[in-house]
């Protein structure tokens, strides 16, 4: 998954936090639900300082 994200220029948590589900929709094996969960986890860490 990390290689697939990096190939799209998503290399940091901040990069991931700035994505939308539609931006990741065509990654094989990544459902909208999983994409949303990854994005929200990155946002919680980067934007809200919540590492839990």
Secondary structure, DSSP 4 states (H G I P E B T S, - for coil): -HHHHHHTT--SHHHHHT--HHHHTTSTT--HHHHHHHHHHHHHHHHH----
